[in-house]
Amino acid sequence: MAIEKIIKTVNDYSIISGKPAERDGIKYTFDLKKGVNLDLANENLQIKEILKNEQKEIVYSDSKGIKKLILEINYFTPPKLAILIDDVGMNTKNTTYFKKIDRNLSFATIPYLPKTNQATKILKDAGFEVILHMPMEGSNEILNRRTKGLIKSSMTEKEIYDKFDKAIENLGVVRGFNNHMGSRFTNNLEKMKVLLSYAKKKDMFFIDSNTNSKKEGYKIAKELDIPTYYTSYFIDNTHKKEDIMEAIKVSVRLAKERKKVLVIGHYRKETAAAIYEMLDYIEDEGVELVPISEVLE
């Protein structure tokens, strides 16, 4: 019968999703992930739908208009976890490991490295979101001197614009950027406004790598009405796969607590292997892997 088929569809989804349906007479109430379509329509029944914000009530009646089944659906959005992989550009070999991860990941490429263009193209062609990992002045003078294309606090507006334009040109078309290093530059509110105002003209979003825990770049981007977000956690402070897997568990817990979270990993074989092995865990915990563009504010 039509009613029994619909009930079976609901129950099957409840088992798969781990969100049981509650029954009260002819009424079933259950949670449905946003965007999921159970295809509950049936030509043998009259159907009336009532929308109530994040809830939908579907009433099934027979040819005489007698109610046979009522489905009350509460739509929910799963917690979002965005993983941004920094420091792409030294080689193309590591793209092989990350391409095994058939999920949403995002990458940040440093300009002027030996394989910047090639690695970026491989990742884009694989369907991943890639942004610019813009070198900015940090507190370590040795690293500052070694980093090509660095934006410094002492630069004029024109020099900042020029460095930014050349970095984008070296990398290719991107929709957004985050800071590589940058604890000194991002703390310079005047110069950060110069850079972000210029990025706004290019319709780019900004991710604050949060290298100094103050999130100054994020705050300024919000003030300028630029799509933005910030990093909450680094998942690979060590190279041990087991440690990275434990850090991913922490990231999942943060996502469930905050509804969305952005974490950073690095362009390493061990990081790719850890993420790959944790895919089932992330899914089983009801957390959705999303590109960084889906956590922007």
C-alpha positions as CSV (number, residue, x, y, z in Angstrom):
1,M,0.0,0.0,0.0
2,A,1.0,3.6,-0.6
3,I,1.0,4.6,3.1
4,E,3.1,1.6,4.1
5,K,5.7,2.5,1.4
6,I,5.9,6.0,2.7
7,I,6.3,4.8,6.3
8,K,9.0,2.4,5.2
9,T,10.9,5.2,3.5
10,V,10.8,7.4,6.6
11,N,11.8,4.5,8.8
12,D,14.7,3.6,6.5
13,Y,16.0,7.2,6.6
14,S,15.7,7.3,10.4
15,I,17.8,4.1,10.7
16,I,20.5,5.5,8.3
17,S,20.6,8.9,9.8
18,G,20.4,7.7,13.4
19,K,17.5,10.1,14.0
20,P,14.5,8.0,15.0
21,A,11.0,8.9,13.9
22,E,8.4,9.4,16.7
23,R,4.9,8.1,16.1
24,D,1.7,9.4,17.6
25,G,-1.3,7.7,16.0
26,I,-1.2,8.6,12.3
27,K,1.4,11.3,12.9
28,Y,5.2,10.7,12.4
29,T,7.7,13.3,13.5
30,F,11.3,13.1,12.4
31,D,14.4,15.1,11.5
32,L,15.5,15.5,8.0
33,K,18.9,17.0,6.9
34,K,18.5,20.1,4.8
35,G,18.7,19.4,1.1
36,V,17.7,15.8,1.4
37,N,14.6,14.7,-0.6
38,L,12.9,11.5,0.4
39,D,10.5,11.6,-2.6
40,L,7.4,10.9,-0.5
41,A,4.9,11.9,-3.1
42,N,2.3,9.3,-4.2
43,E,-0.3,9.6,-6.9
44,N,-2.8,7.5,-5.0
45,L,-3.1,10.0,-2.1
46,Q,-4.0,13.6,-1.8
47,I,-1.1,15.6,-0.4
48,K,-1.2,18.9,1.4
49,E,2.0,20.6,2.5
50,I,2.3,23.3,5.2
51,L,5.6,25.1,5.6
52,K,6.6,26.5,9.0
53,N,10.1,28.0,8.8
54,E,12.4,25.1,9.5
55,Q,9.5,22.7,9.7
56,K,7.2,21.1,7.1
57,E,4.0,19.2,7.7
58,I,2.8,16.9,5.0
59,V,-0.7,15.6,5.3
60,Y,-1.7,12.5,3.2
61,S,-5.4,11.9,2.7
62,D,-7.4,9.4,0.7
63,S,-9.8,10.2,-2.2
64,K,-12.5,11.1,0.3
65,G,-10.2,13.6,2.1
66,I,-9.8,11.4,5.2
67,K,-6.4,11.9,6.8
68,K,-4.3,8.7,6.5
69,L,-0.8,9.9,7.5
70,I,0.8,13.1,8.8
71,L,4.5,13.7,8.5
72,E,6.0,16.5,10.6
73,I,9.5,17.1,9.3
74,N,12.0,19.2,11.3
75,Y,14.8,20.3,9.1
76,F,18.3,20.4,10.5
77,T,21.7,21.5,9.3
78,P,24.5,19.3,10.4
79,P,27.6,20.8,12.1
80,K,30.1,22.0,9.5
81,L,33.8,21.3,9.6
82,A,36.1,23.1,7.1
83,I,39.7,21.9,6.8
84,L,42.1,24.3,5.1
85,I,45.4,22.8,4.0
86,D,48.1,25.4,4.1
87,D,51.6,25.7,2.4
88,V,50.9,24.2,-1.0
89,G,53.6,24.8,-3.6
90,M,56.9,23.0,-2.9
91,N,55.9,19.9,-4.8
92,T,53.1,18.2,-6.8
93,K,53.6,14.7,-5.2
94,N,51.5,15.5,-2.2
95,T,48.5,16.3,-4.3
96,T,48.4,12.5,-5.0
97,Y,47.7,11.8,-1.4
98,F,45.1,14.5,-1.0
99,K,43.3,13.5,-4.2
100,K,42.4,10.2,-2.5
101,I,40.1,12.2,-0.1
102,D,36.9,12.3,-2.1
103,R,35.4,15.0,0.1
104,N,35.3,18.8,0.5
105,L,38.7,20.2,1.4
106,S,40.3,23.6,0.8
107,F,43.9,24.5,0.0
108,A,46.0,27.6,0.4
109,T,48.9,28.0,-2.0
110,I,52.1,30.1,-1.3
111,P,53.1,32.1,-4.4
112,Y,56.6,31.9,-6.0
113,L,57.4,28.3,-4.8
114,P,58.8,25.8,-7.3
115,K,55.5,24.0,-8.0
116,T,53.0,26.8,-7.1
117,N,51.2,26.8,-10.5
118,Q,51.3,23.1,-11.1
119,A,50.0,22.0,-7.7
120,T,47.3,24.7,-7.7
121,K,46.1,23.5,-11.1
122,I,46.0,19.8,-10.1
123,L,44.0,20.6,-7.0
124,K,41.6,22.9,-8.8
125,D,41.1,20.3,-11.6
126,A,40.3,17.7,-8.8
127,G,37.5,19.9,-7.7
128,F,39.1,21.4,-4.6
129,E,38.7,25.0,-3.5
130,V,42.1,26.8,-3.6
131,I,42.9,30.2,-2.2
132,L,46.1,32.4,-2.0
133,H,48.3,31.9,1.1
134,M,49.5,35.5,1.2
135,P,53.0,36.0,2.8
136,M,52.8,38.7,5.5
137,E,55.3,40.0,7.9
138,G,55.7,38.0,11.1
139,S,57.7,38.3,14.2
140,N,60.6,36.0,13.0
141,E,63.0,38.2,11.1
142,I,64.9,35.2,9.6
143,L,61.6,33.9,8.1
144,N,60.7,37.3,6.9
145,R,64.0,37.7,5.0
146,R,63.6,34.2,3.5
147,T,60.0,34.7,2.3
148,K,59.5,36.0,-1.2
149,G,56.7,38.5,-2.0
150,L,56.2,39.4,1.7
151,I,53.9,42.3,2.5
152,K,55.4,44.4,5.3
153,S,54.0,47.0,7.7
154,S,56.5,49.6,6.5
155,M,55.2,49.5,2.9
156,T,53.1,52.2,1.2
157,E,49.6,51.5,-0.1
158,K,51.0,51.2,-3.6
159,E,53.6,48.7,-2.5
160,I,51.0,46.6,-0.7
161,Y,48.7,46.7,-3.8
162,D,51.7,45.7,-6.0
163,K,52.7,42.8,-3.8
164,F,49.2,41.5,-3.6
165,D,48.5,41.8,-7.4
166,K,51.8,40.0,-8.2
167,A,51.0,37.2,-5.8
168,I,47.6,36.6,-7.4
169,E,49.2,36.8,-10.9
170,N,51.7,34.1,-9.9
171,L,49.1,31.8,-8.5
172,G,46.1,32.3,-10.9
173,V,42.5,33.2,-10.4
174,V,41.3,32.8,-6.7
175,R,38.3,33.9,-4.8
176,G,39.9,34.4,-1.5
177,F,43.1,34.4,0.6
178,N,44.5,33.9,4.1
179,N,47.7,35.0,5.7
180,H,51.0,33.1,5.7
181,M,52.7,34.1,8.9
182,G,51.7,37.7,9.5
183,S,51.5,38.2,13.2
184,R,53.2,41.6,12.9
185,F,51.3,42.8,9.8
186,T,47.8,41.7,10.9
187,N,48.3,43.5,14.1
188,N,48.9,46.8,12.2
189,L,45.3,47.8,11.9
190,E,46.0,50.7,9.5
191,K,47.9,48.5,7.0
192,M,45.5,45.6,7.4
193,K,42.6,47.9,6.4
194,V,44.6,49.0,3.3
195,L,45.1,45.4,2.2
196,L,41.5,44.3,3.0
197,S,39.9,47.3,1.4
198,Y,41.9,46.5,-1.8
199,A,40.8,42.8,-1.6
200,K,37.2,43.9,-1.3
201,K,37.5,45.8,-4.6
202,K,38.5,42.4,-6.1
203,D,35.5,40.7,-4.5
204,M,37.7,38.4,-2.5
205,F,37.1,36.8,0.9
206,F,39.6,36.6,3.8
207,I,40.4,33.8,6.2
208,D,42.3,34.9,9.3
209,S,44.9,32.2,10.1
210,N,44.8,33.6,13.6
211,T,48.6,33.5,14.1
212,N,48.4,35.8,17.1
213,S,45.2,34.7,18.7
214,K,43.7,38.3,18.4
215,K,41.8,37.7,15.1
216,E,42.5,41.4,14.1
217,G,42.2,40.6,10.4
218,Y,38.9,38.9,10.9
219,K,37.6,41.8,12.9
220,I,38.6,44.4,10.3
221,A,37.1,42.2,7.5
222,K,33.8,42.2,9.4
223,E,33.9,46.0,9.7
224,L,34.5,46.3,6.0
225,D,31.7,43.8,5.2
226,I,34.1,41.4,3.6
227,P,33.1,37.7,3.7
228,T,35.4,36.2,6.3
229,Y,36.1,33.6,9.0
230,Y,39.0,32.5,11.2
231,T,41.0,29.5,12.2
232,S,40.2,27.8,15.5
233,Y,42.6,25.0,15.6
234,F,45.7,23.4,14.0
235,I,45.4,19.7,13.4
236,D,49.0,18.8,12.7
237,N,51.4,20.4,15.1
238,T,53.2,17.1,14.9
239,H,53.9,14.8,11.9
240,K,52.6,11.7,13.6
241,K,49.5,10.4,11.9
242,E,48.0,9.1,15.2
243,D,48.3,12.6,16.8
244,I,46.7,14.2,13.8
245,M,43.8,11.7,14.0
246,E,43.3,12.7,17.6
247,A,43.3,16.4,16.6
248,I,40.6,15.7,14.0
249,K,38.5,14.2,16.8
250,V,38.9,17.5,18.7
251,S,37.9,19.4,15.6
252,V,34.8,17.3,15.3
253,R,33.9,18.0,18.9
254,L,34.4,21.8,18.3
255,A,32.2,21.6,15.2
256,K,29.4,20.0,17.2
257,E,29.7,22.5,20.0
258,R,29.9,25.6,17.7
259,K,27.8,24.4,14.7
260,K,30.7,25.3,12.4
261,V,34.5,25.4,12.7
262,L,37.5,26.0,10.5
263,V,40.8,24.2,11.2
264,I,44.1,24.2,9.5
265,G,46.4,21.4,8.4
266,H,49.4,21.4,6.2
267,Y,50.4,20.0,2.9
268,R,51.9,16.8,4.1
269,K,51.5,13.1,3.4
270,E,50.8,12.3,7.0
271,T,48.1,14.9,7.2
272,A,46.4,13.5,4.1
273,A,46.6,10.0,5.5
274,A,45.1,11.0,8.8
275,I,42.2,12.8,7.2
276,Y,41.5,9.9,4.9
277,E,41.4,7.4,7.7
278,M,39.0,9.7,9.7
279,L,36.4,10.2,7.0
280,D,34.1,7.5,8.4
281,Y,34.5,8.9,11.9
282,I,33.6,12.4,10.8
283,E,30.5,11.1,9.0
284,D,29.4,8.8,11.8
285,E,29.6,11.8,14.2
286,G,27.1,13.6,12.0
287,V,29.5,16.3,11.0
288,E,29.7,17.5,7.4
289,L,33.0,18.4,5.7
290,V,32.6,21.6,3.7
291,P,34.7,24.0,1.7
292,I,35.8,27.2,3.5
293,S,33.4,29.2,1.4
294,E,30.5,27.6,3.4
295,V,31.6,28.8,6.8
296,L,32.1,32.5,5.8
297,E,30.3,35.2,7.7
